[in-house]
Amino acid sequence: MSEITENTVLEMTNVLSYRDKLTQNQLMRVSQDIEQLIKDNNASKTGASVSATFSIDTTGAEPVYDMEILIPIDRNISVSAPYTIKPVFKLKNAVKIRHIGNPAMMQNTADELMQYIKNKGLMPVTTGYNVTVQAPSAVDDLIVDIYVGVSDNIL
């Protein structure tokens, strides 16, 4: 059982955003393109990379993910579609859980968080935002915080 924290905030400023529908191979290529875009603009990351998956289409030969990648950087840069710059990204009243270990087991951690939300009678209003705290040097070294925004309405 992981520690779950309520009423947390995920906030970033000057965020490079990329959202599209991608296969796993395309995602790897886009990640490299993002790194190059940041470098070409003499910018630097100021925080952890964040990803959110809005849907997964499994009807084709391989899954296609509707994803957003968010990276806070140290300066405003000029970008064109499909990239955007978000001056502020703020997710308030979120429930957070930390996944430590093999990335293949991260879905179990996300399921644990969703079960907690359900058991507490909370209403999720966002998808999960995955914040990479530590990229793995070995397969079991991954650390990711998962945030899900919940409604603060009492109905």
N, C-alpha and C positions, 0 to 999 in steps of 0.2 A: 504494500500500500504506500503510495507516494503522498508527500505533503501537498495539500491543496490550499491555496490562499484565495480568499474572496476580496472584492473591492480593491483590486489592483489597477494600476494605470500603465499603459504602454504608450510612451510619448517619444517622438523623434522630430527633429527639425531638418529642413533642407534635404528632403528625401527624394532620391532617384527612384522612380517607379517604372516597372515594366509589367504589363498584363497582356496575356495572349493565351491561345490554346496550343499546347505543345506536347510532343511525345517526350519520353525520357531522354532520347538522344538529342532532340532539339533543345531541351532544357540545359543540357551540358554545354552545348554550343553557345546558347544565349548567355549563360553564366560567364563564359570566357569573353564574349562580346562586351558584357557589362564591365568586367574588369578592365578591358582595353579602353572603353569609353571614359571611364574614370581617370585612367592613366593619361590618355590623350588630352584631357582637359586640366591636367596638373592638379587634380583634386585628390582627396584622401577620404577614406571611410572614417567616420567618427563614432561608429557603433556597430553592433552586430547586424548581420544580414537577416531579413525577415521574409518569410514566404507564407502565402495563404493559397489554399486550393479551394476553389468555389464549386467545381464539379469535375467528375471523371466520366468520360465517354468510353465505354468498353465495347462498343459495337464493331469496331474495326479490328485489324490484325494486331494492333497494339493499343494500349490505353492512351487517350488524349486528355491532358489535364488543363482545365481552365485555371490558370495560376496568375498570381501577382507576386512579384519580387520587389522588395522595398529595401533600399540601402541608404542610410543617412550619410551625407558627405559634408565636407567642410566649407563648400562654397556653392553658390548658385552657378550652374552651368547652362549653356544653351543646348537644348536637345530637340530632336524632332520625333514624330511618331515612329514607332510605338512607345517611345519613352515619354515620360512627363516628370516634372519636378513638383513635388508637393511641399509647400513652405512649412506646413505642420501636419503631422499625423498624430492623432491622439485617440486612443481607445480607453475609455473610462469604464469604471464599474465592471471590470473583467474578473473572471475566475482563472487562476493560473495553476499549472502543474509542471513539474520538472521531470523530463525524461533523461535518464542516464543509462547509457549502454548501447547495445546493438540497434542500428536504425531500423532493422526489420521488425523490432518489437515496439516501435513507436506508436503503431496503431493501437496496441493494447493500452498504452498510457493515455492516448486520446479517448479511448472507450471508457477508461476509468474516470476521466474528467467529465465526460458526458453523463455517465451514470450518477456521479456526484451531483451534477446540475439537476438532473431529473429527481433524485432523492430529496433534494433541498427545495423542490418546487420552484426552481428558477427557470426563467425563459431565455434561452440563448437568442441573441439578436445579431450575432456575427458568426462567420466561419472561424475556424481556429487559425490563429496567427502564430507561426512557429519561429521563435527567435533562437538562432544558433549561438549558444553561449560558448561552446567549444567544438570546433571541427575535429573530427576524429583523426588521430595519428595512427591508431589501431582501431579495428572495427568496433570494439566495445568502449571506446573513449568518447563517443558522441554525448554532448549535453545540449538539450534543447528545452527551452521554456515554451509551453503552449498556453496561449491566452484565448479565451472565448468571452466576448462581451455579453453581458446579461442585462435584461431590462430591470430597471429599479422601480418600475410601476408595481403597485399592489392592486390587483384586480379582484 
